[in-house]
Amino acid sequence: MEFLSTADFWVGLVKIIWINIILSGDNAVVIALAARSLPAEQQRKAILFGSGAAVVLRIVLTVVAAKLLELSFLQVIGGVLLLWIGYQLLSGDEDGEDGHHKGTGTMMAAIRTILIADLVMSLDNVIAVAATAQGNMVLLILGLAISIPLVVFGSTLMIKLMGRFPVIVTLGAALIGWVGGETVVNDHLMQGYTMAHPWLHYVAAATGAVLVVGLGKFMQARAASRAQA
């Protein structure tokens, strides 16, 4: 435990916590969107379980992230998954046929959504954390564990804001679509083309955001017209 008394350890820990504060914003949005319609008690459980499991997932992912990012089509698949998740969260398809969240199954569905989204969105992020940890697994695990309350607080705050300002739900779905579009063009297969055409990064991200919001709003309007019929 001598490393606990070294300045390098504590500087590294602060760096990892700070990186997680910066990089966890989009994860907090996903968690809030997935849990926003659950009853209050289930909201807290979904946020806690989802955040905790997501951090454990990041620790495991950090070990293999560099290798995973070298696989062609992996980020394409991940980006498409994010677009689908963003669409579902905005359109309400994850709520079931009656449009309401019910029971433990729905809470588990919210946690599953959180984990899948975090898995995809963390592929790039964990590399920054791993580089800061420099192979020190204790430092890595401590830094990520300390970030749990930050993600929980951010998600809880986002749910409250979404209740007061519904437009944030649309903006959150657009953010997921934006990250989904970015993820697709960041794939190893397209790396050379994307570097030669930097504008493609922003076009793909904007297209993802527009696609998620457009389809989500269309399905919302369709469901509303069916309810009135």
FIKOLZA-1660 file (N, C-alpha, C; in steps of 0.1 Angstrom, whole numbers, plus 5000, padded with zeros to 4 digits):
% residues 229
   i   px   py   pz ch aa at
   1 5008 4988 5000  A  M  N
   1 5000 5000 5000  A  M CA
   1 5009 5013 5000  A  M  C
   2 5022 5011 4998  A  E  N
   2 5030 5023 4998  A  E CA
   2 5027 5033 4987  A  E  C
   3 5021 5028 4976  A  F  N
   3 5018 5037 4965  A  F CA
   3 5007 5048 4969  A  F  C
   4 5000 5045 4980  A  L  N
   4 4990 5055 4985  A  L CA
   4 4996 5067 4990  A  L  C
   5 5009 5066 4994  A  S  N
   5 5016 5078 4999  A  S CA
   5 5023 5086 4989  A  S  C
   6 5023 5082 4976  A  T  N
   6 5030 5089 4966  A  T CA
   6 5021 5099 4959  A  T  C
   7 5028 5110 4955  A  A  N
   7 5021 5121 4949  A  A CA
   7 5015 5117 4935  A  A  C
   8 5023 5109 4928  A  D  N
   8 5018 5104 4915  A  D CA
   8 5005 5097 4915  A  D  C
   9 5003 5089 4926  A  F  N
   9 4990 5082 4927  A  F CA
   9 4978 5091 4929  A  F  C
  10 4980 5101 4937  A  W  N
  10 4969 5110 4940  A  W CA
  10 4966 5120 4928  A  W  C
  11 4977 5124 4922  A  V  N
  11 4975 5132 4909  A  V CA
  11 4968 5124 4899  A  V  C
  12 4972 5111 4897  A  G  N
  12 4965 5102 4888  A  G CA
  12 4950 5100 4891  A  G  C
  13 4947 5099 4904  A  L  N
  13 4934 5097 4908  A  L CA
  13 4925 5109 4905  A  L  C
  14 4930 5121 4908  A  V  N
  14 4923 5133 4905  A  V CA
  14 4921 5134 4890  A  V  C
  15 4931 5130 4882  A  K  N
  15 4929 5131 4867  A  K CA
  15 4918 5122 4862  A  K  C
  16 4918 5110 4868  A  I  N
  16 4908 5100 4863  A  I CA
  16 4894 5105 4867  A  I  C
  17 4892 5110 4880  A  I  N
  17 4879 5115 4884  A  I CA
  17 4875 5127 4875  A  I  C
  18 4884 5135 4872  A  W  N
  18 4881 5147 4863  A  W CA
  18 4877 5143 4849  A  W  C
  19 4884 5133 4844  A  I  N
  19 4881 5128 4831  A  I CA
  19 4867 5122 4831  A  I  C
  20 4863 5115 4841  A  N  N
  20 4850 5109 4842  A  N CA
  20 4839 5119 4844  A  N  C
  21 4842 5130 4851  A  I  N
  21 4832 5141 4852  A  I CA
  21 4829 5147 4838  A  I  C
  22 4840 5149 4830  A  I  N
  22 4838 5154 4817  A  I CA
  22 4831 5145 4807  A  I  C
  23 4835 5132 4808  A  L  N
  23 4830 5122 4799  A  L CA
  23 4817 5115 4802  A  L  C
  24 4812 5118 4815  A  S  N
  24 4800 5111 4819  A  S CA
  24 4787 5119 4817  A  S  C
  25 4788 5130 4810  A  G  N
  25 4776 5138 4808  A  G CA
  25 4766 5131 4799  A  G  C
  26 4771 5125 4788  A  D  N
  26 4762 5118 4779  A  D CA
  26 4756 5105 4785  A  D  C
  27 4764 5099 4794  A  N  N
  27 4760 5087 4801  A  N CA
  27 4748 5090 4810  A  N  C
  28 4750 5102 4817  A  A  N
  28 4739 5106 4827  A  A CA
  28 4726 5109 4819  A  A  C
  29 4727 5114 4807  A  V  N
  29 4715 5117 4799  A  V CA
  29 4708 5104 4795  A  V  C
  30 4716 5094 4791  A  V  N
  30 4710 5081 4787  A  V CA
  30 4703 5075 4799  A  V  C
  31 4710 5075 4811  A  I  N
  31 4704 5069 4823  A  I CA
  31 4691 5076 4826  A  I  C
  32 4691 5090 4826  A  A  N
  32 4679 5098 4829  A  A CA
  32 4668 5095 4819  A  A  C
  33 4671 5093 4806  A  L  N
  33 4660 5091 4796  A  L CA
  33 4655 5077 4798  A  L  C
  34 4663 5067 4802  A  A  N
  34 4658 5053 4803  A  A CA
  34 4650 5052 4816  A  A  C
  35 4653 5060 4826  A  A  N
  35 4646 5058 4839  A  A CA
  35 4635 5068 4842  A  A  C
  36 4633 5078 4833  A  R  N
  36 4625 5090 4836  A  R CA
  36 4610 5087 4839  A  R  C
  37 4605 5076 4833  A  S  N
  37 4590 5073 4834  A  S CA
  37 4587 5063 4844  A  S  C
  38 4598 5057 4851  A  L  N
  38 4596 5047 4861  A  L CA
  38 4591 5054 4874  A  L  C
  39 4584 5047 4883  A  P  N
  39 4580 5052 4896  A  P CA
  39 4593 5056 4903  A  P  C
  40 4591 5066 4913  A  A  N
  40 4603 5071 4920  A  A CA
  40 4612 5061 4926  A  A  C
  41 4606 5051 4932  A  E  N
  41 4614 5041 4939  A  E CA
  41 4622 5033 4929  A  E  C
  42 4616 5029 4918  A  Q  N
  42 4623 5022 4907  A  Q CA
  42 4633 5030 4900  A  Q  C
  43 4630 5043 4899  A  Q  N
  43 4640 5053 4893  A  Q CA
  43 4653 5052 4900  A  Q  C
  44 4652 5053 4914  A  R  N
  44 4664 5052 4922  A  R CA
  44 4672 5039 4920  A  R  C
  45 4665 5028 4920  A  K  N
  45 4671 5015 4918  A  K CA
  45 4677 5014 4904  A  K  C
  46 4670 5019 4894  A  A  N
  46 4676 5018 4880  A  A CA
  46 4688 5026 4879  A  A  C
  47 4688 5038 4885  A  I  N
  47 4700 5047 4884  A  I CA
  47 4712 5041 4892  A  I  C
  48 4709 5036 4904  A  L  N
  48 4720 5030 4912  A  L CA
  48 4726 5017 4905  A  L  C
  49 4717 5008 4901  A  F  N
  49 4721 4996 4895  A  F CA
  49 4728 4998 4882  A  F  C
  50 4721 5007 4874  A  G  N
  50 4727 5010 4860  A  G CA
  50 4740 5017 4861  A  G  C
  51 4742 5027 4870  A  S  N
  51 4754 5034 4872  A  S CA
  51 4765 5025 4877  A  S  C
  52 4762 5017 4887  A  G  N
  52 4772 5008 4893  A  G CA
  52 4777 4997 4883  A  G  C
  53 4767 4991 4876  A  A  N
  53 4770 4981 4866  A  A CA
  53 4778 4987 4854  A  A  C
  54 4775 4999 4851  A  A  N
  54 4782 5006 4840  A  A CA
  54 4796 5009 4843  A  A  C
  55 4799 5012 4856  A  V  N
  55 4813 5015 4860  A  V CA
  55 4821 5001 4860  A  V  C
  56 4815 4991 4865  A  V  N
  56 4821 4978 4864  A  V CA
  56 4824 4974 4850  A  V  C
  57 4815 4976 4841  A  L  N
  57 4816 4974 4827  A  L CA
  57 4828 4981 4821  A  L  C
  58 4829 4994 4826  A  R  N
  58 4841 5002 4821  A  R CA
  58 4854 4997 4825  A  R  C
  59 4855 4992 4837  A  I  N
  59 4867 4986 4842  A  I CA
  59 4871 4974 4834  A  I  C
  60 4862 4965 4831  A  V  N
  60 4864 4954 4823  A  V CA
  60 4868 4958 4808  A  V  C
  61 4860 4968 4803  A  L  N
  61 4862 4972 4790  A  L CA
  61 4876 4979 4788  A  L  C
  62 4881 4986 4798  A  T  N
  62 4893 4993 4797  A  T CA
  62 4905 4983 4794  A  T  C
  63 4904 4971 4799  A  V  N
  63 4915 4961 4796  A  V CA
  63 4916 4958 4782  A  V  C
  64 4904 4958 4775  A  V  N
  64 4904 4953 4761  A  V CA
  64 4900 4963 4751  A  V  C
  65 4898 4976 4755  A  A  N
  65 4893 4986 4746  A  A CA
  65 4902 4989 4734  A  A  C
  66 4915 4990 4736  A  A  N
  66 4924 4993 4725  A  A CA
  66 4923 4983 4714  A  A  C
  67 4922 4970 4718  A  K  N
  67 4920 4959 4708  A  K CA
  67 4907 4959 4701  A  K  C
  68 4896 4962 4709  A  L  N
  68 4883 4962 4704  A  L CA
  68 4882 4973 4693  A  L  C
  69 4888 4985 4695  A  L  N
  69 4887 4996 4686  A  L CA
  69 4893 4993 4673  A  L  C
  70 4902 4983 4672  A  E  N
  70 4909 4979 4660  A  E CA
  70 4900 4970 4651  A  E  C
  71 4889 4965 4657  A  L  N
  71 4881 4956 4650  A  L CA
  71 4872 4963 4640  A  L  C
  72 4872 4960 4627  A  S  N
  72 4863 4966 4618  A  S CA
  72 4848 4963 4620  A  S  C
  73 4840 4972 4618  A  F  N
  73 4825 4971 4619  A  F CA
  73 4820 4971 4633  A  F  C
  74 4829 4970 4643  A  L  N
  74 4824 4970 4657  A  L CA
  74 4817 4983 4661  A  L  C
  75 4824 4994 4657  A  Q  N
  75 4818 5007 4660  A  Q CA
  75 4806 5011 4651  A  Q  C
  76 4806 5005 4639  A  V  N
  76 4794 5007 4631  A  V CA
  76 4782 5000 4638  A  V  C
  77 4784 4988 4642  A  I  N
  77 4773 4981 4649  A  I CA
  77 4769 4989 4662  A  I  C
  78 4779 4993 4669  A  G  N
  78 4776 5001 4682  A  G CA
  78 4769 5014 4679  A  G  C
  79 4773 5021 4668  A  G  N
  79 4766 5033 4665  A  G CA
  79 4751 5031 4661  A  G  C
  80 4749 5020 4653  A  V  N
  80 4735 5017 4649  A  V CA
  80 4727 5014 4662  A  V  C
  81 4733 5007 4671  A  L  N
  81 4726 5003 4684  A  L CA
  81 4722 5016 4691  A  L  C
  82 4732 5026 4692  A  L  N
  82 4729 5039 4698  A  L CA
  82 4717 5046 4692  A  L  C
  83 4717 5046 4678  A  L  N
  83 4706 5053 4671  A  L CA
  83 4693 5046 4675  A  L  C
  84 4693 5033 4675  A  W  N
  84 4681 5025 4679  A  W CA
  84 4676 5029 4693  A  W  C
  85 4686 5029 4702  A  I  N
  85 4683 5033 4716  A  I CA
  85 4677 5047 4717  A  I  C
  86 4683 5056 4710  A  G  N
  86 4678 5070 4711  A  G CA
  86 4664 5071 4705  A  G  C
  87 4662 5064 4694  A  Y  N
  87 4648 5063 4688  A  Y CA
  87 4638 5058 4698  A  Y  C
  88 4641 5046 4704  A  Q  N
  88 4632 5040 4714  A  Q CA
  88 4629 5049 4726  A  Q  C
  89 4640 5055 4731  A  L  N
  89 4638 5064 4743  A  L CA
  89 4629 5076 4740  A  L  C
  90 4630 5081 4728  A  L  N
  90 4622 5093 4724  A  L CA
  90 4608 5089 4720  A  L  C
  91 4606 5078 4712  A  S  N
  91 4593 5074 4707  A  S CA
  91 4585 5067 4718  A  S  C
  92 4591 5061 4728  A  G  N
  92 4584 5055 4739  A  G CA
  92 4582 5040 4736  A  G  C
  93 4588 5035 4725  A  D  N
  93 4586 5020 4722  A  D CA
  93 4590 5011 4733  A  D  C
  94 4600 5016 4742  A  E  N
  94 4604 5007 4752  A  E CA
  94 4594 5006 4764  A  E  C
  95 4584 5014 4763  A  D  N
  95 4574 5014 4774  A  D CA
  95 4564 5002 4773  A  D  C
  96 4563 4996 4761  A  G  N
  96 4554 4985 4760  A  G CA
  96 4541 4991 4753  A  G  C
  97 4532 4982 4750  A  E  N
  97 4520 4986 4742  A  E CA
  97 4511 4996 4748  A  E  C
  98 4511 4997 4761  A  D  N
  98 4502 5006 4767  A  D CA
  98 4508 5020 4770  A  D  C
  99 4521 5021 4767  A  G  N
  99 4528 5033 4768  A  G CA
  99 4532 5037 4783  A  G  C
 100 4531 5027 4792  A  H  N
 100 4534 5030 4806  A  H CA
 100 4545 5020 4811  A  H  C
 101 4554 5024 4819  A  H  N
 101 4563 5015 4825  A  H CA
 101 4557 5008 4837  A  H  C
 102 4559 4995 4837  A  K  N
 102 4553 4987 4848  A  K CA
 102 4562 4976 4852  A  K  C
 103 4563 4974 4866  A  G  N
 103 4569 4962 4871  A  G CA
 103 4584 4962 4870  A  G  C
 104 4589 4951 4876  A  T  N
 104 4603 4948 4876  A  T CA
 104 4609 4946 4862  A  T  C
 105 4601 4940 4853  A  G  N
 105 4606 4937 4840  A  G CA
 105 4610 4950 4833  A  G  C
 106 4602 4961 4835  A  T  N
 106 4605 4973 4828  A  T CA
 106 4617 4980 4834  A  T  C
 107 4619 4979 4847  A  M  N
 107 4631 4984 4854  A  M CA
 107 4643 4977 4848  A  M  C
 108 4642 4964 4847  A  M  N
 108 4653 4956 4841  A  M CA
 108 4656 4960 4827  A  M  C
 109 4645 4964 4819  A  A  N
 109 4647 4968 4806  A  A CA
 109 4655 4982 4805  A  A  C
 110 4651 4990 4815  A  A  N
 110 4658 5003 4816  A  A CA
 110 4673 5001 4819  A  A  C
 111 4676 4992 4828  A  I  N
 111 4690 4989 4832  A  I CA
 111 4697 4983 4820  A  I  C
 112 4691 4974 4812  A  R  N
 112 4697 4969 4800  A  R CA
 112 4700 4979 4790  A  R  C
 113 4691 4989 4788  A  T  N
 113 4693 5000 4779  A  T CA
 113 4705 5008 4783  A  T  C
 114 4706 5011 4796  A  I  N
 114 4717 5019 4802  A  I CA
 114 4730 5012 4799  A  I  C
 115 4731 4999 4801  A  L  N
 115 4743 4991 4800  A  L CA
 115 4748 4990 4785  A  L  C
 116 4738 4988 4776  A  I  N
 116 4741 4987 4762  A  I CA
 116 4747 5001 4757  A  I  C
 117 4740 5012 4761  A  A  N
 117 4744 5025 4756  A  A CA
 117 4758 5028 4762  A  A  C
 118 4760 5025 4775  A  D  N
 118 4772 5028 4781  A  D CA
 118 4784 5020 4775  A  D  C
 119 4781 5008 4771  A  L  N
 119 4791 5000 4765  A  L CA
 119 4796 5006 4752  A  L  C
 120 4787 5011 4744  A  V  N
 120 4790 5017 4731  A  V CA
 120 4797 5030 4733  A  V  C
 121 4791 5039 4742  A  M  N
 121 4796 5052 4744  A  M CA
 121 4810 5053 4751  A  M  C
 122 4813 5042 4758  A  S  N
 122 4825 5042 4766  A  S CA
 122 4838 5037 4758  A  S  C
 123 4836 5032 4746  A  L  N
 123 4847 5026 4739  A  L CA
 123 4859 5035 4738  A  L  C
 124 4856 5048 4733  A  D  N
 124 4866 5058 4732  A  D CA
 124 4871 5063 4746  A  D  C
 125 4861 5066 4754  A  N  N
 125 4863 5072 4767  A  N CA
 125 4873 5064 4776  A  N  C
 126 4872 5051 4776  A  V  N
 126 4880 5043 4785  A  V CA
 126 4895 5044 4782  A  V  C
 127 4898 5047 4769  A  I  N
 127 4912 5047 4765  A  I CA
 127 4919 5059 4772  A  I  C
 128 4912 5070 4774  A  A  N
 128 4917 5082 4781  A  A CA
 128 4920 5078 4795  A  A  C
 129 4910 5071 4801  A  V  N
 129 4912 5067 4815  A  V CA
 129 4923 5057 4817  A  V  C
 130 4924 5047 4808  A  A  N
 130 4934 5037 4809  A  A CA
 130 4948 5044 4807  A  A  C
 131 4949 5053 4798  A  A  N
 131 4962 5060 4796  A  A CA
 131 4966 5068 4809  A  A  C
 132 4957 5074 4816  A  T  N
 132 4960 5081 4828  A  T CA
 132 4964 5071 4839  A  T  C
 133 4957 5060 4840  A  A  N
 133 4960 5050 4851  A  A CA
 133 4974 5044 4849  A  A  C
 134 4979 5043 4836  A  Q  N
 134 4992 5038 4833  A  Q CA
 134 4994 5024 4839  A  Q  C
 135 4984 5015 4838  A  G  N
 135 4985 5002 4842  A  G CA
 135 4983 4999 4857  A  G  C
 136 4980 5009 4865  A  N  N
 136 4977 5008 4879  A  N CA
 136 4962 5005 4881  A  N  C
 137 4959 4992 4883  A  M  N
 137 4945 4988 4883  A  M CA
 137 4938 4993 4896  A  M  C
 138 4945 4994 4907  A  V  N
 138 4939 5000 4919  A  V CA
 138 4935 5015 4916  A  V  C
 139 4944 5022 4910  A  L  N
 139 4941 5036 4906  A  L CA
 139 4929 5036 4897  A  L  C
 140 4928 5028 4887  A  L  N
 140 4917 5027 4877  A  L CA
 140 4904 5024 4884  A  L  C
 141 4904 5014 4892  A  I  N
 141 4891 5009 4899  A  I CA
 141 4887 5020 4909  A  I  C
 142 4896 5026 4917  A  L  N
 142 4892 5037 4926  A  L CA
 142 4886 5049 4919  A  L  C
 143 4893 5053 4908  A  G  N
 143 4888 5064 4900  A  G CA
 143 4874 5062 4895  A  G  C
 144 4872 5051 4889  A  L  N
 144 4859 5048 4883  A  L CA
 144 4848 5046 4894  A  L  C
 145 4852 5040 4905  A  A  N
 145 4842 5038 4916  A  A CA
 145 4838 5051 4922  A  A  C
 146 4847 5060 4924  A  I  N
 146 4844 5074 4929  A  I CA
 146 4835 5081 4919  A  I  C
 147 4836 5078 4906  A  S  N
 147 4827 5085 4897  A  S CA
 147 4813 5081 4897  A  S  C
 148 4810 5069 4904  A  I  N
 148 4796 5065 4905  A  I CA
 148 4786 5076 4911  A  I  C
 149 4790 5082 4922  A  P  N
 149 4781 5092 4927  A  P CA
 149 4779 5104 4918  A  P  C
 150 4789 5107 4910  A  L  N
 150 4788 5118 4900  A  L CA
 150 4778 5115 4890  A  L  C
 151 4778 5102 4885  A  V  N
 151 4769 5098 4874  A  V CA
 151 4755 5097 4880  A  V  C
 152 4753 5092 4892  A  V  N
 152 4740 5091 4899  A  V CA
 152 4734 5105 4901  A  V  C
 153 4743 5114 4906  A  F  N
 153 4738 5128 4908  A  F CA
 153 4734 5135 4895  A  F  C
 154 4742 5133 4885  A  G  N
 154 4739 5139 4872  A  G CA
 154 4726 5133 4866  A  G  C
 155 4724 5120 4868  A  S  N
 155 4712 5114 4862  A  S CA
 155 4699 5118 4870  A  S  C
 156 4701 5119 4883  A  T  N
 156 4689 5124 4891  A  T CA
 156 4685 5138 4888  A  T  C
 157 4696 5146 4886  A  L  N
 157 4693 5160 4882  A  L CA
 157 4687 5161 4869  A  L  C
 158 4691 5153 4859  A  M  N
 158 4686 5153 4846  A  M CA
 158 4671 5149 4846  A  M  C
 159 4667 5139 4854  A  I  N
 159 4653 5135 4855  A  I CA
 159 4644 5146 4859  A  I  C
 160 4649 5153 4870  A  K  N
 160 4641 5165 4875  A  K CA
 160 4640 5175 4864  A  K  C
 161 4651 5178 4857  A  L  N
 161 4650 5188 4847  A  L CA
 161 4641 5184 4835  A  L  C
 162 4641 5171 4832  A  M  N
 162 4632 5166 4821  A  M CA
 162 4618 5168 4825  A  M  C
 163 4615 5166 4838  A  G  N
 163 4601 5168 4843  A  G CA
 163 4596 5182 4841  A  G  C
 164 4605 5191 4844  A  R  N
 164 4601 5206 4843  A  R CA
 164 4602 5211 4829  A  R  C
 165 4612 5206 4821  A  F  N
 165 4614 5211 4808  A  F CA
 165 4615 5199 4798  A  F  C
 166 4603 5195 4793  A  P  N
 166 4602 5183 4784  A  P CA
 166 4611 5184 4772  A  P  C
 167 4615 5196 4767  A  V  N
 167 4623 5198 4755  A  V CA
 167 4637 5191 4758  A  V  C
 168 4641 5189 4770  A  I  N
 168 4654 5183 4773  A  I CA
 168 4654 5168 4769  A  I  C
 169 4642 5162 4769  A  V  N
 169 4641 5148 4765  A  V CA
 169 4645 5147 4750  A  V  C
 170 4639 5157 4742  A  T  N
 170 4643 5157 4728  A  T CA
 170 4658 5160 4726  A  T  C
 171 4663 5169 4733  A  L  N
 171 4677 5173 4732  A  L CA
 171 4686 5161 4736  A  L  C
 172 4681 5153 4747  A  G  N
 172 4689 5141 4751  A  G CA
 172 4689 5131 4740  A  G  C
 173 4677 5128 4734  A  A  N
 173 4677 5119 4723  A  A CA
 173 4686 5123 4711  A  A  C
 174 4686 5136 4709  A  A  N
 174 4694 5141 4698  A  A CA
 174 4709 5139 4701  A  A  C
 175 4713 5141 4714  A  L  N
 175 4726 5138 4718  A  L CA
 175 4730 5123 4716  A  L  C
 176 4721 5114 4719  A  I  N
 176 4724 5100 4717  A  I CA
 176 4726 5097 4702  A  I  C
 177 4717 5104 4694  A  G  N
 177 4718 5102 4679  A  G CA
 177 4731 5108 4674  A  G  C
 178 4735 5119 4680  A  W  N
 178 4748 5126 4676  A  W CA
 178 4760 5116 4678  A  W  C
 179 4760 5111 4691  A  V  N
 179 4771 5102 4694  A  V CA
 179 4770 5089 4686  A  V  C
 180 4758 5084 4683  A  G  N
 180 4757 5073 4674  A  G CA
 180 4762 5075 4660  A  G  C
 181 4760 5087 4654  A  G  N
 181 4765 5090 4641  A  G CA
 181 4780 5091 4642  A  G  C
 182 4786 5097 4652  A  E  N
 182 4800 5098 4654  A  E CA
 182 4806 5084 4655  A  E  C
 183 4800 5076 4662  A  T  N
 183 4806 5062 4665  A  T CA
 183 4807 5054 4652  A  T  C
 184 4797 5056 4643  A  V  N
 184 4797 5048 4630  A  V CA
 184 4809 5052 4622  A  V  C
 185 4811 5066 4620  A  V  N
 185 4822 5070 4612  A  V CA
 185 4836 5069 4618  A  V  C
 186 4836 5066 4632  A  N  N
 186 4849 5065 4638  A  N CA
 186 4854 5050 4637  A  N  C
 187 4846 5042 4631  A  D  N
 187 4850 5028 4630  A  D CA
 187 4864 5026 4623  A  D  C
 188 4871 5016 4627  A  H  N
 188 4885 5014 4621  A  H CA
 188 4884 5013 4606  A  H  C
 189 4874 5007 4601  A  L  N
 189 4872 5005 4586  A  L CA
 189 4872 5018 4579  A  L  C
 190 4866 5029 4585  A  M  N
 190 4865 5042 4578  A  M CA
 190 4875 5052 4582  A  M  C
 191 4885 5048 4591  A  Q  N
 191 4894 5057 4597  A  Q CA
 191 4902 5066 4586  A  Q  C
 192 4907 5059 4576  A  G  N
 192 4914 5066 4566  A  G CA
 192 4906 5077 4558  A  G  C
 193 4894 5072 4554  A  Y  N
 193 4885 5081 4547  A  Y CA
 193 4880 5093 4556  A  Y  C
 194 4877 5090 4568  A  T  N
 194 4873 5101 4577  A  T CA
 194 4884 5111 4580  A  T  C
 195 4896 5106 4581  A  M  N
 195 4908 5116 4583  A  M CA
 195 4910 5125 4571  A  M  C
 196 4907 5119 4559  A  A  N
 196 4909 5127 4547  A  A CA
 196 4897 5136 4545  A  A  C
 197 4886 5134 4551  A  H  N
 197 4874 5142 4549  A  H CA
 197 4868 5145 4563  A  H  C
 198 4875 5155 4571  A  P  N
 198 4870 5157 4585  A  P CA
 198 4856 5162 4586  A  P  C
 199 4850 5168 4576  A  W  N
 199 4836 5172 4576  A  W CA
 199 4827 5161 4578  A  W  C
 200 4831 5149 4573  A  L  N
 200 4822 5137 4574  A  L CA
 200 4818 5134 4589  A  L  C
 201 4827 5137 4598  A  H  N
 201 4825 5134 4612  A  H CA
 201 4812 5142 4617  A  H  C
 202 4812 5155 4613  A  Y  N
 202 4801 5163 4618  A  Y CA
 202 4788 5160 4610  A  Y  C
 203 4789 5157 4597  A  V  N
 203 4777 5154 4589  A  V CA
 203 4771 5141 4594  A  V  C
 204 4779 5131 4598  A  A  N
 204 4773 5118 4603  A  A CA
 204 4767 5120 4616  A  A  C
 205 4773 5129 4625  A  A  N
 205 4768 5131 4638  A  A CA
 205 4755 5139 4637  A  A  C
 206 4754 5149 4629  A  A  N
 206 4742 5157 4627  A  A CA
 206 4731 5148 4621  A  A  C
 207 4734 5139 4611  A  T  N
 207 4725 5130 4605  A  T CA
 207 4719 5121 4616  A  T  C
 208 4727 5116 4624  A  G  N
 208 4723 5107 4635  A  G CA
 208 4713 5114 4644  A  G  C
 209 4716 5126 4648  A  A  N
 209 4707 5134 4657  A  A CA
 209 4694 5136 4650  A  A  C
 210 4694 5141 4637  A  V  N
 210 4682 5144 4630  A  V CA
 210 4673 5131 4628  A  V  C
 211 4680 5120 4625  A  L  N
 211 4673 5107 4623  A  L CA
 211 4666 5103 4635  A  L  C
 212 4673 5103 4647  A  V  N
 212 4666 5099 4659  A  V CA
 212 4654 5108 4663  A  V  C
 213 4656 5121 4663  A  V  N
 213 4646 5130 4666  A  V CA
 213 4634 5129 4656  A  V  C
 214 4637 5129 4643  A  G  N
 214 4627 5129 4633  A  G CA
 214 4618 5116 4634  A  G  C
 215 4625 5104 4635  A  L  N
 215 4617 5092 4636  A  L CA
 215 4610 5091 4649  A  L  C
 216 4616 5096 4660  A  G  N
 216 4610 5095 4673  A  G CA
 216 4597 5104 4674  A  G  C
 217 4598 5116 4669  A  K  N
 217 4587 5125 4669  A  K CA
 217 4576 5120 4660  A  K  C
 218 4580 5114 4648  A  F  N
 218 4570 5108 4639  A  F CA
 218 4562 5097 4646  A  F  C
 219 4569 5089 4653  A  M  N
 219 4562 5078 4660  A  M CA
 219 4553 5083 4672  A  M  C
 220 4558 5094 4679  A  Q  N
 220 4550 5100 4689  A  Q CA
 220 4537 5105 4684  A  Q  C
 221 4538 5112 4672  A  A  N
 221 4526 5118 4666  A  A CA
 221 4517 5107 4661  A  A  C
 222 4522 5096 4656  A  R  N
 222 4514 5085 4651  A  R CA
 222 4507 5079 4663  A  R  C
 223 4514 5077 4674  A  A  N
 223 4507 5071 4686  A  A CA
 223 4496 5080 4691  A  A  C
 224 4499 5093 4691  A  A  N
 224 4489 5102 4696  A  A CA
 224 4476 5102 4688  A  A  C
 225 4478 5102 4674  A  S  N
 225 4466 5101 4666  A  S CA
 225 4458 5089 4667  A  S  C
 226 4465 5077 4670  A  R  N
 226 4458 5065 4672  A  R CA
 226 4450 5065 4685  A  R  C
 227 4456 5072 4695  A  A  N
 227 4449 5073 4708  A  A CA
 227 4437 5081 4707  A  A  C
 228 4437 5091 4698  A  Q  N
 228 4425 5100 4697  A  Q CA
 228 4414 5094 4688  A  Q  C
 229 4419 5084 4680  A  A  N
 229 4409 5078 4671  A  A CA
 229 4399 5069 4678  A  A  C
% end
